[in-house]
Amino acid sequence: MAWVLHATMSVLNRKSTISASALLLAGLFGTAFAGVVESENTPKAGLPVPYTGELPSLASLNIRDAQLENLLSGLAEPWAFEFIAADEIILTQIRARMSRFNLVTGALTQITGLPEIATDKEQAGLLDVEVHPGFEQNHRIYFSYSISDKEVGRFYTLVVATAILDGEQLQEVREIFRLQPFGWSPANFGGALEFDDQGYLFVTTGDRSEHIFAQDGARLQGKILRLNDDGSVPEDNPFFNDKDVDNRIWALGIRNAQGLHFDAQRSLLFEAEHGPMGGG
């Protein structure tokens, strides 16, 4: 079930990401350890108490002056959405479905033209979606997803592509980033996308379940990248002239960031990542 927040806070209308893995946390946390009799809400070492009740208001999440309204149900693992108009969003579901949803009419229309996407394992699938700052003029969107190694069949990696949204069809689909090399893990892809107010595209890459690479400047796993809108590298990136560090890197030491938001008023980029103890 997907929820859209109507709020006076403009930040909520800018970017919202729904993580399918996060939706599973309550079920994971509520599992009892073998041989231990415990209630559903018994705290476990290193894990927060799971929330299993209703959400009558957003006050419990410290979001004021907002209403919680069910606008759309029946979705299978929704992952991300982005406003493309005041009354319409573009929505991704991890099993390789992209749709337009009209908030006024309730019409949900599938978008065709997606590239081949690996969806056969865990977190593999269609991930985030972002619109170009000039979307009203160029209708360009960006999206992240996983692919598998066709030669081996069991290895995966993250891809970012861009396309023109022409009604309910993607045109001129073009890959602008691919994480190398392919990895064994079908999880921890990252894939969050966000533009800043200068037109630079930020991309998160997960550590791909191999945390040692997150601090390695020569590898792109576990990083936040900063790119031009065509995938090229800005010359003022912090490691642009460092021969030991990939010049696309903006920040390193990241585990699995699946949320990005740029606060234009304060010129701050916020990221949210999943921790290693089963949580976000």
C-alpha atoms as an extended CHARMM CRD file, in Angstrom:
* protein
*
       280  EXT
         1         1  MET       CA              0.0000000000        0.0000000000        0.0000000000  PROA      1               0.0000000000
         2         2  ALA       CA              1.4430000000        3.3480000000       -1.0140000000  PROA      2               0.0000000000
         3         3  TRP       CA              0.8130000000        6.5870000000        0.8490000000  PROA      3               0.0000000000
         4         4  VAL       CA              1.2850000000       10.1340000000       -0.4140000000  PROA      4               0.0000000000
         5         5  LEU       CA              1.8830000000       12.8970000000        2.1320000000  PROA      5               0.0000000000
         6         6  HSD       CA              0.0920000000       16.2550000000        1.7120000000  PROA      6               0.0000000000
         7         7  ALA       CA              2.0680000000       18.7050000000        3.8300000000  PROA      7               0.0000000000
         8         8  THR       CA              2.8750000000       22.3510000000        4.1970000000  PROA      8               0.0000000000
         9         9  MET       CA              6.5480000000       21.4300000000        4.3130000000  PROA      9               0.0000000000
        10        10  SER       CA              7.8620000000       21.8570000000        0.7880000000  PROA      10              0.0000000000
        11        11  VAL       CA             10.5630000000       19.2600000000        1.3840000000  PROA      11              0.0000000000
        12        12  LEU       CA              7.9260000000       16.5260000000        1.3520000000  PROA      12              0.0000000000
        13        13  ASN       CA              6.7440000000       17.5230000000       -2.0830000000  PROA      13              0.0000000000
        14        14  ARG       CA             10.2750000000       17.4230000000       -3.4890000000  PROA      14              0.0000000000
        15        15  LYS       CA             11.3290000000       13.8480000000       -3.0530000000  PROA      15              0.0000000000
        16        16  SER       CA             10.0390000000       10.7020000000       -1.3930000000  PROA      16              0.0000000000
        17        17  THR       CA             11.4560000000        7.1930000000       -1.6740000000  PROA      17              0.0000000000
        18        18  ILE       CA              9.7460000000        4.0040000000       -0.5550000000  PROA      18              0.0000000000
        19        19  SER       CA             12.1650000000        1.1720000000        0.1920000000  PROA      19              0.0000000000
        20        20  ALA       CA             10.7850000000       -2.3130000000       -0.3060000000  PROA      20              0.0000000000
        21        21  SER       CA             13.3980000000       -3.7100000000        2.0710000000  PROA      21              0.0000000000
        22        22  ALA       CA             12.3260000000       -1.2670000000        4.7630000000  PROA      22              0.0000000000
        23        23  LEU       CA              8.7450000000       -2.4910000000        4.4380000000  PROA      23              0.0000000000
        24        24  LEU       CA              9.9300000000       -5.9410000000        5.4630000000  PROA      24              0.0000000000
        25        25  LEU       CA             11.6850000000       -4.8530000000        8.6490000000  PROA      25              0.0000000000
        26        26  ALA       CA              8.7210000000       -5.2460000000       10.9790000000  PROA      26              0.0000000000
        27        27  GLY       CA              8.3460000000       -8.8750000000        9.9380000000  PROA      27              0.0000000000
        28        28  LEU       CA             12.0470000000       -9.5280000000       10.2820000000  PROA      28              0.0000000000
        29        29  PHE       CA             12.3080000000       -7.9100000000       13.6910000000  PROA      29              0.0000000000
        30        30  GLY       CA              9.2990000000       -9.7970000000       15.0230000000  PROA      30              0.0000000000
        31        31  THR       CA             10.8440000000      -13.2380000000       14.4630000000  PROA      31              0.0000000000
        32        32  ALA       CA             11.6710000000      -15.0240000000       17.7170000000  PROA      32              0.0000000000
        33        33  PHE       CA             15.0800000000      -16.6050000000       18.2580000000  PROA      33              0.0000000000
        34        34  ALA       CA             15.0280000000      -20.3960000000       18.4110000000  PROA      34              0.0000000000
        35        35  GLY       CA             14.4670000000      -21.7210000000       21.9240000000  PROA      35              0.0000000000
        36        36  VAL       CA             13.5660000000      -18.2960000000       23.3280000000  PROA      36              0.0000000000
        37        37  VAL       CA              9.9910000000      -17.4840000000       24.2680000000  PROA      37              0.0000000000
        38        38  GLU       CA              9.3770000000      -13.8110000000       23.6370000000  PROA      38              0.0000000000
        39        39  SER       CA              6.5780000000      -11.4950000000       22.6240000000  PROA      39              0.0000000000
        40        40  GLU       CA              6.3230000000       -9.7740000000       19.2450000000  PROA      40              0.0000000000
        41        41  ASN       CA              7.6580000000       -6.5150000000       20.6700000000  PROA      41              0.0000000000
        42        42  THR       CA             10.4350000000       -7.8910000000       22.8610000000  PROA      42              0.0000000000
        43        43  PRO       CA             13.6090000000       -5.8700000000       22.1390000000  PROA      43              0.0000000000
        44        44  LYS       CA             16.5750000000       -7.8230000000       20.8070000000  PROA      44              0.0000000000
        45        45  ALA       CA             20.2080000000       -6.9170000000       21.2530000000  PROA      45              0.0000000000
        46        46  GLY       CA             21.2020000000       -4.2900000000       18.7260000000  PROA      46              0.0000000000
        47        47  LEU       CA             17.7460000000       -4.0460000000       17.1610000000  PROA      47              0.0000000000
        48        48  PRO       CA             14.9830000000       -1.4650000000       17.6820000000  PROA      48              0.0000000000
        49        49  VAL       CA             11.5360000000       -2.4390000000       18.9010000000  PROA      49              0.0000000000
        50        50  PRO       CA              9.4020000000       -3.1290000000       15.8070000000  PROA      50              0.0000000000
        51        51  TYR       CA              6.3550000000       -0.9730000000       15.2030000000  PROA      51              0.0000000000
        52        52  THR       CA              3.3290000000       -3.2030000000       14.6070000000  PROA      52              0.0000000000
        53        53  GLY       CA              0.3870000000       -0.8910000000       15.3000000000  PROA      53              0.0000000000
        54        54  GLU       CA             -1.6680000000        1.4750000000       13.2380000000  PROA      54              0.0000000000
        55        55  LEU       CA             -0.4590000000        4.8820000000       12.0680000000  PROA      55              0.0000000000
        56        56  PRO       CA             -3.4030000000        7.1550000000       12.9500000000  PROA      56              0.0000000000
        57        57  SER       CA             -1.4710000000       10.3370000000       12.3130000000  PROA      57              0.0000000000
        58        58  LEU       CA              1.9080000000       11.5960000000       11.2020000000  PROA      58              0.0000000000
        59        59  ALA       CA              2.5170000000       13.2070000000       14.5820000000  PROA      59              0.0000000000
        60        60  SER       CA              4.1440000000        9.9590000000       15.6970000000  PROA      60              0.0000000000
        61        61  LEU       CA              6.7390000000       10.5470000000       12.9700000000  PROA      61              0.0000000000
        62        62  ASN       CA              7.2120000000       14.1790000000       14.0700000000  PROA      62              0.0000000000
        63        63  ILE       CA              5.5990000000       15.4790000000       10.8740000000  PROA      63              0.0000000000
        64        64  ARG       CA              3.2160000000       18.3050000000       11.7110000000  PROA      64              0.0000000000
        65        65  ASP       CA              0.4240000000       19.9700000000        9.7250000000  PROA      65              0.0000000000
        66        66  ALA       CA             -0.0090000000       16.9620000000        7.4540000000  PROA      66              0.0000000000
        67        67  GLN       CA             -2.7110000000       14.4510000000        6.5900000000  PROA      67              0.0000000000
        68        68  LEU       CA             -2.2800000000       10.7590000000        5.8700000000  PROA      68              0.0000000000
        69        69  GLU       CA             -4.4980000000        9.5910000000        3.0190000000  PROA      69              0.0000000000
        70        70  ASN       CA             -4.6460000000        6.2890000000        1.1590000000  PROA      70              0.0000000000
        71        71  LEU       CA             -4.5260000000        7.2060000000       -2.5350000000  PROA      71              0.0000000000
        72        72  LEU       CA             -3.4290000000        3.9430000000       -4.1150000000  PROA      72              0.0000000000
        73        73  SER       CA             -3.4190000000        0.3040000000       -3.0710000000  PROA      73              0.0000000000
        74        74  GLY       CA             -2.5780000000       -3.0270000000       -4.6660000000  PROA      74              0.0000000000
        75        75  LEU       CA              1.0170000000       -2.1780000000       -5.5660000000  PROA      75              0.0000000000
        76        76  ALA       CA              3.6520000000       -4.9220000000       -5.5340000000  PROA      76              0.0000000000
        77        77  GLU       CA              6.7850000000       -3.6670000000       -3.7530000000  PROA      77              0.0000000000
        78        78  PRO       CA              6.7000000000        0.0600000000       -4.6130000000  PROA      78              0.0000000000
        79        79  TRP       CA             10.1930000000        1.5230000000       -4.4080000000  PROA      79              0.0000000000
        80        80  ALA       CA             10.2200000000        5.2170000000       -5.3540000000  PROA      80              0.0000000000
        81        81  PHE       CA              8.1890000000        8.0610000000       -6.7780000000  PROA      81              0.0000000000
        82        82  GLU       CA              8.7950000000       11.5640000000       -8.0620000000  PROA      82              0.0000000000
        83        83  PHE       CA              6.4430000000       14.4240000000       -8.8570000000  PROA      83              0.0000000000
        84        84  ILE       CA              6.3300000000       15.2330000000      -12.5820000000  PROA      84              0.0000000000
        85        85  ALA       CA              3.4790000000       17.7240000000      -12.1260000000  PROA      85              0.0000000000
        86        86  ALA       CA              1.5190000000       19.1920000000       -9.2310000000  PROA      86              0.0000000000
        87        87  ASP       CA             -1.0640000000       16.4210000000       -9.5620000000  PROA      87              0.0000000000
        88        88  GLU       CA              0.9420000000       13.5330000000      -11.0210000000  PROA      88              0.0000000000
        89        89  ILE       CA              3.8040000000       11.2810000000       -9.9750000000  PROA      89              0.0000000000
        90        90  ILE       CA              6.0040000000        8.7560000000      -11.7240000000  PROA      90              0.0000000000
        91        91  LEU       CA              6.2340000000        5.5730000000       -9.6640000000  PROA      91              0.0000000000
        92        92  THR       CA              8.5880000000        2.5780000000       -9.6780000000  PROA      92              0.0000000000
        93        93  GLN       CA              7.9740000000       -0.9420000000       -8.4180000000  PROA      93              0.0000000000
        94        94  ILE       CA             11.0120000000       -3.1100000000       -7.8780000000  PROA      94              0.0000000000
        95        95  ARG       CA              9.7870000000       -5.9170000000      -10.1580000000  PROA      95              0.0000000000
        96        96  ALA       CA             10.4640000000       -3.7480000000      -13.2090000000  PROA      96              0.0000000000
        97        97  ARG       CA              7.2740000000       -1.7070000000      -13.4040000000  PROA      97              0.0000000000
        98        98  MET       CA              7.1470000000        2.0560000000      -13.9530000000  PROA      98              0.0000000000
        99        99  SER       CA              3.8540000000        3.9600000000      -13.9590000000  PROA      99              0.0000000000
       100       100  ARG       CA              2.2650000000        7.3880000000      -14.0440000000  PROA      100             0.0000000000
       101       101  PHE       CA             -0.2580000000        8.0330000000      -11.2870000000  PROA      101             0.0000000000
       102       102  ASN       CA             -2.6960000000       10.9350000000      -11.3850000000  PROA      102             0.0000000000
       103       103  LEU       CA             -3.4700000000       12.1240000000       -7.8520000000  PROA      103             0.0000000000
       104       104  VAL       CA             -6.7740000000       13.7040000000       -8.9190000000  PROA      104             0.0000000000
       105       105  THR       CA             -8.3230000000       11.0510000000      -11.1510000000  PROA      105             0.0000000000
       106       106  GLY       CA             -6.6320000000        8.0390000000       -9.5480000000  PROA      106             0.0000000000
       107       107  ALA       CA             -5.5600000000        6.7620000000      -12.9810000000  PROA      107             0.0000000000
       108       108  LEU       CA             -2.5190000000        4.4610000000      -12.8890000000  PROA      108             0.0000000000
       109       109  THR       CA             -0.9160000000        4.0110000000      -16.3140000000  PROA      109             0.0000000000
       110       110  GLN       CA              2.0050000000        1.7000000000      -17.0130000000  PROA      110             0.0000000000
       111       111  ILE       CA              5.0340000000        3.1660000000      -18.7890000000  PROA      111             0.0000000000
       112       112  THR       CA              6.6210000000        1.0130000000      -21.4890000000  PROA      112             0.0000000000
       113       113  GLY       CA             10.1190000000        1.0180000000      -22.9620000000  PROA      113             0.0000000000
       114       114  LEU       CA             12.1800000000       -0.0140000000      -19.9350000000  PROA      114             0.0000000000
       115       115  PRO       CA             15.4650000000       -1.8050000000      -20.6550000000  PROA      115             0.0000000000
       116       116  GLU       CA             16.0610000000       -5.3840000000      -19.5240000000  PROA      116             0.0000000000
       117       117  ILE       CA             16.1680000000       -5.4800000000      -15.7160000000  PROA      117             0.0000000000
       118       118  ALA       CA             17.2210000000       -8.3130000000      -13.4040000000  PROA      118             0.0000000000
       119       119  THR       CA             14.4190000000       -9.0250000000      -10.9250000000  PROA      119             0.0000000000
       120       120  ASP       CA             15.0130000000      -12.6420000000       -9.9480000000  PROA      120             0.0000000000
       121       121  LYS       CA             16.7280000000      -12.1750000000       -6.5750000000  PROA      121             0.0000000000
       122       122  GLU       CA             16.1780000000      -10.2280000000       -3.3210000000  PROA      122             0.0000000000
       123       123  GLN       CA             16.6720000000       -6.4620000000       -3.8790000000  PROA      123             0.0000000000
       124       124  ALA       CA             17.4160000000       -6.7440000000       -7.5980000000  PROA      124             0.0000000000
       125       125  GLY       CA             15.0520000000       -4.7560000000       -9.7980000000  PROA      125             0.0000000000
       126       126  LEU       CA             13.9170000000       -1.2690000000      -10.7480000000  PROA      126             0.0000000000
       127       127  LEU       CA             14.9730000000        1.2090000000       -8.0580000000  PROA      127             0.0000000000
       128       128  ASP       CA             14.8830000000        5.0240000000       -7.8880000000  PROA      128             0.0000000000
       129       129  VAL       CA             13.5380000000        7.5770000000      -10.3590000000  PROA      129             0.0000000000
       130       130  GLU       CA             14.4430000000       11.2530000000      -10.7090000000  PROA      130             0.0000000000
       131       131  VAL       CA             13.4030000000       14.0430000000      -13.0710000000  PROA      131             0.0000000000
       132       132  HSD       CA             15.8240000000       16.4140000000      -14.7910000000  PROA      132             0.0000000000
       133       133  PRO       CA             15.7440000000       20.0030000000      -13.4400000000  PROA      133             0.0000000000
       134       134  GLY       CA             14.5030000000       21.0450000000      -16.8800000000  PROA      134             0.0000000000
       135       135  PHE       CA             11.8460000000       18.3300000000      -17.0620000000  PROA      135             0.0000000000
       136       136  GLU       CA              9.0570000000       20.7160000000      -18.0520000000  PROA      136             0.0000000000
       137       137  GLN       CA             10.9880000000       21.5250000000      -21.2230000000  PROA      137             0.0000000000
       138       138  ASN       CA             12.9220000000       18.3180000000      -22.0170000000  PROA      138             0.0000000000
       139       139  HSD       CA             10.7670000000       15.5830000000      -20.3630000000  PROA      139             0.0000000000
       140       140  ARG       CA             13.9570000000       13.7890000000      -19.3270000000  PROA      140             0.0000000000
       141       141  ILE       CA             13.9820000000       11.3240000000      -16.4510000000  PROA      141             0.0000000000
       142       142  TYR       CA             16.6660000000        9.1920000000      -14.7900000000  PROA      142             0.0000000000
       143       143  PHE       CA             16.2390000000        5.7850000000      -13.1860000000  PROA      143             0.0000000000
       144       144  SER       CA             18.4190000000        3.1600000000      -11.5090000000  PROA      144             0.0000000000
       145       145  TYR       CA             18.1200000000       -0.6040000000      -11.7360000000  PROA      145             0.0000000000
       146       146  SER       CA             20.0300000000       -3.8590000000      -11.5110000000  PROA      146             0.0000000000
       147       147  ILE       CA             21.2370000000       -6.0840000000      -14.3200000000  PROA      147             0.0000000000
       148       148  SER       CA             22.7430000000       -9.5690000000      -14.3060000000  PROA      148             0.0000000000
       149       149  ASP       CA             25.8520000000      -10.8250000000      -16.0380000000  PROA      149             0.0000000000
       150       150  LYS       CA             24.4690000000      -12.7540000000      -19.0160000000  PROA      150             0.0000000000
       151       151  GLU       CA             27.6430000000      -14.8180000000      -19.4050000000  PROA      151             0.0000000000
       152       152  VAL       CA             27.6000000000      -16.0660000000      -15.8110000000  PROA      152             0.0000000000
       153       153  GLY       CA             23.9390000000      -15.5870000000      -14.9510000000  PROA      153             0.0000000000
       154       154  ARG       CA             24.3190000000      -15.1490000000      -11.2170000000  PROA      154             0.0000000000
       155       155  PHE       CA             26.2680000000      -11.8970000000      -10.8250000000  PROA      155             0.0000000000
       156       156  TYR       CA             24.6550000000       -8.4500000000      -10.5850000000  PROA      156             0.0000000000
       157       157  THR       CA             25.4310000000       -4.7610000000      -10.7510000000  PROA      157             0.0000000000
       158       158  LEU       CA             23.8280000000       -1.3000000000      -10.6430000000  PROA      158             0.0000000000
       159       159  VAL       CA             22.9920000000        0.7650000000      -13.7210000000  PROA      159             0.0000000000
       160       160  VAL       CA             21.7130000000        4.3440000000      -14.1030000000  PROA      160             0.0000000000
       161       161  ALA       CA             19.9500000000        5.2940000000      -17.3230000000  PROA      161             0.0000000000
       162       162  THR       CA             18.2190000000        8.3460000000      -18.7300000000  PROA      162             0.0000000000
       163       163  ALA       CA             15.2940000000        8.5860000000      -21.1610000000  PROA      163             0.0000000000
       164       164  ILE       CA             12.6860000000       10.9400000000      -22.5590000000  PROA      164             0.0000000000
       165       165  LEU       CA              9.2150000000       10.3990000000      -21.0830000000  PROA      165             0.0000000000
       166       166  ASP       CA              6.8490000000       10.6350000000      -24.0500000000  PROA      166             0.0000000000
       167       167  GLY       CA              3.3670000000       10.1110000000      -22.6690000000  PROA      167             0.0000000000
       168       168  GLU       CA              3.3640000000        6.5150000000      -21.4130000000  PROA      168             0.0000000000
       169       169  GLN       CA              6.5270000000        5.4690000000      -23.2430000000  PROA      169             0.0000000000
       170       170  LEU       CA             10.2580000000        5.8870000000      -22.6790000000  PROA      170             0.0000000000
       171       171  GLN       CA             12.2040000000        7.0940000000      -25.7050000000  PROA      171             0.0000000000
       172       172  GLU       CA             15.9540000000        7.4020000000      -26.3140000000  PROA      172             0.0000000000
       173       173  VAL       CA             16.8890000000        5.2040000000      -23.3470000000  PROA      173             0.0000000000
       174       174  ARG       CA             20.6060000000        5.5810000000      -22.6830000000  PROA      174             0.0000000000
       175       175  GLU       CA             22.8510000000        4.1280000000      -19.9770000000  PROA      175             0.0000000000
       176       176  ILE       CA             25.0250000000        6.7740000000      -18.2910000000  PROA      176             0.0000000000
       177       177  PHE       CA             26.5730000000        4.7510000000      -15.4590000000  PROA      177             0.0000000000
       178       178  ARG       CA             27.3610000000        1.1270000000      -14.7220000000  PROA      178             0.0000000000
       179       179  LEU       CA             29.0180000000       -0.0510000000      -11.5120000000  PROA      179             0.0000000000
       180       180  GLN       CA             31.9690000000       -2.3100000000      -12.2060000000  PROA      180             0.0000000000
       181       181  PRO       CA             32.7040000000       -5.0950000000      -11.5980000000  PROA      181             0.0000000000
       182       182  PHE       CA             29.6420000000       -7.3240000000      -11.3180000000  PROA      182             0.0000000000
       183       183  GLY       CA             29.2370000000       -8.7870000000       -7.8180000000  PROA      183             0.0000000000
       184       184  TRP       CA             27.8050000000      -11.9470000000       -6.3110000000  PROA      184             0.0000000000
       185       185  SER       CA             25.3040000000      -10.1810000000       -4.0430000000  PROA      185             0.0000000000
       186       186  PRO       CA             21.7360000000       -9.4820000000       -5.2620000000  PROA      186             0.0000000000
       187       187  ALA       CA             21.4250000000       -6.7940000000       -2.5700000000  PROA      187             0.0000000000
       188       188  ASN       CA             22.8690000000       -3.4770000000       -1.3560000000  PROA      188             0.0000000000
       189       189  PHE       CA             22.6700000000       -1.7610000000       -4.7280000000  PROA      189             0.0000000000
       190       190  GLY       CA             22.0690000000        1.7520000000       -3.3850000000  PROA      190             0.0000000000
       191       191  GLY       CA             20.7640000000        3.4910000000       -6.4960000000  PROA      191             0.0000000000
       192       192  ALA       CA             19.3630000000        6.6920000000       -4.9680000000  PROA      192             0.0000000000
       193       193  LEU       CA             19.2920000000        9.6210000000       -7.4100000000  PROA      193             0.0000000000
       194       194  GLU       CA             19.0760000000       13.3640000000       -6.7280000000  PROA      194             0.0000000000
       195       195  PHE       CA             19.8600000000       16.6020000000       -8.5660000000  PROA      195             0.0000000000
       196       196  ASP       CA             21.1780000000       19.6560000000       -6.7500000000  PROA      196             0.0000000000
       197       197  ASP       CA             20.4180000000       23.2860000000       -7.6410000000  PROA      197             0.0000000000
       198       198  GLN       CA             23.4390000000       23.4400000000       -9.9790000000  PROA      198             0.0000000000
       199       199  GLY       CA             22.2320000000       20.5900000000      -12.1700000000  PROA      199             0.0000000000
       200       200  TYR       CA             24.6430000000       17.9520000000      -10.8700000000  PROA      200             0.0000000000
       201       201  LEU       CA             23.3360000000       14.4090000000      -10.4460000000  PROA      201             0.0000000000
       202       202  PHE       CA             24.1860000000       12.5350000000       -7.2470000000  PROA      202             0.0000000000
       203       203  VAL       CA             24.0840000000        8.7320000000       -7.3200000000  PROA      203             0.0000000000
       204       204  THR       CA             24.5170000000        6.3270000000       -4.4210000000  PROA      204             0.0000000000
       205       205  THR       CA             26.1580000000        2.9330000000       -4.7920000000  PROA      205             0.0000000000
       206       206  GLY       CA             25.7500000000        0.2840000000       -2.1170000000  PROA      206             0.0000000000
       207       207  ASP       CA             28.6900000000       -1.6890000000       -0.7760000000  PROA      207             0.0000000000
       208       208  ARG       CA             27.2710000000       -4.7530000000       -2.5590000000  PROA      208             0.0000000000
       209       209  SER       CA             27.5670000000       -6.7700000000        0.6890000000  PROA      209             0.0000000000
       210       210  GLU       CA             31.3660000000       -6.3680000000        0.6710000000  PROA      210             0.0000000000
       211       211  HSD       CA             31.9050000000       -3.5550000000        3.1660000000  PROA      211             0.0000000000
       212       212  ILE       CA             35.6760000000       -3.5030000000        2.7960000000  PROA      212             0.0000000000
       213       213  PHE       CA             35.3390000000       -1.7190000000       -0.5610000000  PROA      213             0.0000000000
       214       214  ALA       CA             33.3960000000        1.2390000000        0.8670000000  PROA      214             0.0000000000
       215       215  GLN       CA             36.6390000000        2.9160000000        1.9880000000  PROA      215             0.0000000000
       216       216  ASP       CA             38.5750000000        1.9790000000       -1.1440000000  PROA      216             0.0000000000
       217       217  GLY       CA             38.8810000000        5.0190000000       -3.4060000000  PROA      217             0.0000000000
       218       218  ALA       CA             39.6910000000        2.8660000000       -6.4080000000  PROA      218             0.0000000000
       219       219  ARG       CA             36.3610000000        1.0140000000       -6.1650000000  PROA      219             0.0000000000
       220       220  LEU       CA             32.9030000000        2.5480000000       -6.5580000000  PROA      220             0.0000000000
       221       221  GLN       CA             31.0370000000        0.3000000000       -4.1250000000  PROA      221             0.0000000000
       222       222  GLY       CA             29.7360000000        2.1460000000       -1.0510000000  PROA      222             0.0000000000
       223       223  LYS       CA             29.9520000000        5.6800000000       -2.4250000000  PROA      223             0.0000000000
       224       224  ILE       CA             28.0510000000        8.8140000000       -3.3420000000  PROA      224             0.0000000000
       225       225  LEU       CA             28.9470000000        9.9020000000       -6.8710000000  PROA      225             0.0000000000
       226       226  ARG       CA             28.5710000000       13.3480000000       -8.4410000000  PROA      226             0.0000000000
       227       227  LEU       CA             28.0180000000       13.4590000000      -12.1980000000  PROA      227             0.0000000000
       228       228  ASN       CA             26.9880000000       15.8480000000      -14.9210000000  PROA      228             0.0000000000
       229       229  ASP       CA             23.5450000000       15.1500000000      -16.3350000000  PROA      229             0.0000000000
       230       230  ASP       CA             25.0880000000       13.2340000000      -19.2510000000  PROA      230             0.0000000000
       231       231  GLY       CA             27.1410000000       10.9790000000      -16.9480000000  PROA      231             0.0000000000
       232       232  SER       CA             30.4420000000       12.7960000000      -17.4210000000  PROA      232             0.0000000000
       233       233  VAL       CA             32.5460000000       13.9580000000      -14.4670000000  PROA      233             0.0000000000
       234       234  PRO       CA             32.5160000000       17.5390000000      -13.1210000000  PROA      234             0.0000000000
       235       235  GLU       CA             36.0440000000       18.9180000000      -12.9780000000  PROA      235             0.0000000000
       236       236  ASP       CA             35.4830000000       20.3700000000       -9.4980000000  PROA      236             0.0000000000
       237       237  ASN       CA             34.7610000000       16.9920000000       -7.9100000000  PROA      237             0.0000000000
       238       238  PRO       CA             36.8240000000       16.5950000000       -4.7230000000  PROA      238             0.0000000000
       239       239  PHE       CA             39.0380000000       13.7790000000       -6.0620000000  PROA      239             0.0000000000
       240       240  PHE       CA             39.2210000000       14.9010000000       -9.6710000000  PROA      240             0.0000000000
       241       241  ASN       CA             43.0270000000       15.2050000000       -9.6850000000  PROA      241             0.0000000000
       242       242  ASP       CA             43.7500000000       12.3300000000       -7.2920000000  PROA      242             0.0000000000
       243       243  LYS       CA             45.2390000000        9.4420000000       -9.2690000000  PROA      243             0.0000000000
       244       244  ASP       CA             44.4300000000        6.9780000000       -6.4690000000  PROA      244             0.0000000000
       245       245  VAL       CA             40.7010000000        7.7870000000       -6.2560000000  PROA      245             0.0000000000
       246       246  ASP       CA             37.9800000000        7.4550000000       -8.8870000000  PROA      246             0.0000000000
       247       247  ASN       CA             37.1360000000       11.0250000000       -9.8720000000  PROA      247             0.0000000000
       248       248  ARG       CA             33.3760000000       10.3670000000       -9.8350000000  PROA      248             0.0000000000
       249       249  ILE       CA             33.4050000000        9.9650000000       -6.0460000000  PROA      249             0.0000000000
       250       250  TRP       CA             31.8520000000       12.7130000000       -3.9190000000  PROA      250             0.0000000000
       251       251  ALA       CA             31.7590000000       10.7950000000       -0.6050000000  PROA      251             0.0000000000
       252       252  LEU       CA             32.9560000000        7.3570000000        0.4820000000  PROA      252             0.0000000000
       253       253  GLY       CA             32.4610000000        4.9560000000        3.3690000000  PROA      253             0.0000000000
       254       254  ILE       CA             28.7600000000        4.4480000000        2.5900000000  PROA      254             0.0000000000
       255       255  ARG       CA             26.9970000000        1.1330000000        3.2810000000  PROA      255             0.0000000000
       256       256  ASN       CA             23.7240000000        1.0970000000        1.3470000000  PROA      256             0.0000000000
       257       257  ALA       CA             22.2400000000        4.5590000000        0.8700000000  PROA      257             0.0000000000
       258       258  GLN       CA             18.7740000000        4.3880000000       -0.6790000000  PROA      258             0.0000000000
       259       259  GLY       CA             17.6100000000        7.8980000000        0.1750000000  PROA      259             0.0000000000
       260       260  LEU       CA             18.9370000000       11.2570000000       -1.0540000000  PROA      260             0.0000000000
       261       261  HSD       CA             17.4790000000       14.7500000000       -0.6590000000  PROA      261             0.0000000000
       262       262  PHE       CA             19.0170000000       18.0810000000       -1.6010000000  PROA      262             0.0000000000
       263       263  ASP       CA             17.9520000000       21.0440000000        0.5360000000  PROA      263             0.0000000000
       264       264  ALA       CA             18.3300000000       23.9970000000       -1.8420000000  PROA      264             0.0000000000
       265       265  GLN       CA             17.7140000000       26.6060000000        0.8760000000  PROA      265             0.0000000000
       266       266  ARG       CA             20.7490000000       25.4580000000        2.8500000000  PROA      266             0.0000000000
       267       267  SER       CA             22.7540000000       23.8130000000        0.0400000000  PROA      267             0.0000000000
       268       268  LEU       CA             22.8940000000       20.5530000000        1.9590000000  PROA      268             0.0000000000
       269       269  LEU       CA             22.6590000000       16.9980000000        0.6470000000  PROA      269             0.0000000000
       270       270  PHE       CA             21.0550000000       14.5140000000        3.0370000000  PROA      270             0.0000000000
       271       271  GLU       CA             21.4340000000       10.7570000000        2.6590000000  PROA      271             0.0000000000
       272       272  ALA       CA             19.8570000000        7.8320000000        4.5020000000  PROA      272             0.0000000000
       273       273  GLU       CA             21.3770000000        4.3760000000        4.4890000000  PROA      273             0.0000000000
       274       274  HSD       CA             20.6230000000        0.9410000000        5.8400000000  PROA      274             0.0000000000
       275       275  GLY       CA             22.6950000000       -0.1550000000        8.8060000000  PROA      275             0.0000000000
       276       276  PRO       CA             24.1600000000       -3.6520000000        9.2520000000  PROA      276             0.0000000000
       277       277  MET       CA             21.8280000000       -4.7060000000       12.0920000000  PROA      277             0.0000000000
       278       278  GLY       CA             18.7820000000       -5.2910000000        9.9290000000  PROA      278             0.0000000000
       279       279  GLY       CA             17.6170000000       -1.6860000000        9.8750000000  PROA      279             0.0000000000
       280       280  GLY       CA             17.6050000000        1.5990000000        8.0320000000  PROA      280             0.0000000000
